[in-house]
Amino acid sequence: MRVTENNGQYSKIDKNTIFKGSISAKTDIRIDGTVEGDVNTTGKVIFGKEAKVMGTVLCGNADIEGTFDGELTVSGILNLKTGSNVKGKVRIQKLIVESGATFNANCSMHSAEEGVKKLKNTNEKEGKAEPMANIL
């Protein structure tokens, strides 16, 4: 598996934080608080136990332990942990669901190439034509 190198850096939204707006990053993002809006990263998005995310998320991989409601596009693997609650529209390459996870979503699966293309196209629309994560 080849991914963009971020030298262990990541962005974090703490559990006592409420964020409304758009987040765009090239690193992993950990969310323990509340996010209302768009999240776009070539890295991994991690939703902690207390995370509540409502909006649109586009990422390379995702681990969800908290709550998500909206549109989620993952070019690689979506991992739903025990206690997670996912609703909305989900587009993924691979899905891992642990016992105790709640998954009430309209789900479609895509190939690795389609997922990388979706991330690349989204960033080009934003004027960021830099290389994206390659999940191959």
N, C-alpha and C positions, 0 to 999 in steps of 0.2 A: 504494500500500500504506500503510495506516494502522496504526501500532503504538503501544503505550504509550511515552511519552517518559521516558527514564531518565537524561538528561543525561550520557551516556557512562559511567555507573557500571556496574560489574559485580562479581560475587563470584568468588573464585578459590580452588580447591583445588590447592595446589602438588604437584609430582611426588613429593616425599618424604612426603606426607601420606596417612594411611589414615583415612577417615571412615566411621563406622557410625552410621546413624540416618536422620533425615528432614531435608531441606532444603526450605524454602519461601521463594520470593523473587519480587519484582516486577521484578527486573533480569536482565540476561544473566548466565549462569554459565559460567565456564571451569573444566574439570576436567582436570588433568594428573596427578593421583594416583589413589588407589583409593577408590571409594565403594561401600559396601554398604548399600542402603536405598532410600528414596524421594526423588526430586527433583521439585519442582513449581514451575514458573515461567511467567509470562506472556511472558517474553522468550525469547531464544535460549540453547540449551545447546551448548557447544563442548567436544568430547572431544579432547584433544591426543593426540599419538602414543603417549605412555606411559600414557594413561588406561585404567583398568580399572573398569568400572561394572557392578555386579550388583544388580538390583532393578527398581523401577518408576520410569519417567520420564514426566512429563507436561509438555509445553512448547509454545511458539509455533512455534519452528523449531529445527532441530538440525544441526550439522556434526560428523561423527564421523570421527576419524582413528585412534582407539584401538580398544579392545575393549568391547563391550556384550553382556550376557546378561540377559534379563528381558523385561519388558513396557514397550514404548515407544509413547506416543501423542503425535503431533505434529500440531497444528492446521494447520500450514502446510507448509513444505518440509523434507524430510530429505535431507541431502547427505552421501553416503558417499564419503569421500576414499580415495585409493590407500593400501593397507595397513590399512584398517579391517576389523574382524571383528564382525559383528552376528548374534546368535542370539536366538531367543525368539519373542515375539509383537509384531508391529509394526502400528500403525494410523496412517495418514498421509493427507495431502491430495495432495502431490506428492513424487516420488522422483527424485533425481539420483544415479547411480552411476558413479564413475570407474573406469577400467580398473585392475585390481589389488585392488579391494575384494572382501571376502567377505561374502555376504548369505545366511545360512541361517536364514530366519525365516518364520513364518506371517504373511503380509502382507495387510492389507485397506486399501482406500482409502475416504475419505469426502469429502464436500463441505466447502467452507470454512465454511459455516454450522454443520454438525455438529461440526467441530473446535472452533470458538469456543464452541459450546454445551457441549461436554464440559469445556473449561477453566473456564467459568463455573459449571457445576454442581458441579464438584469443589471450587472455592473457596467456594461457598455452603454446602456440607456442612461445611466447616471453619469456618464463621461469618464468612467474608470476602466479603461481597456487594458488593465494589467492582468497577468496570468492568474487563473483561479486554482483552487484545490483540485487535484486530479485524483479521483477515487477509483483507481484501477488496480 
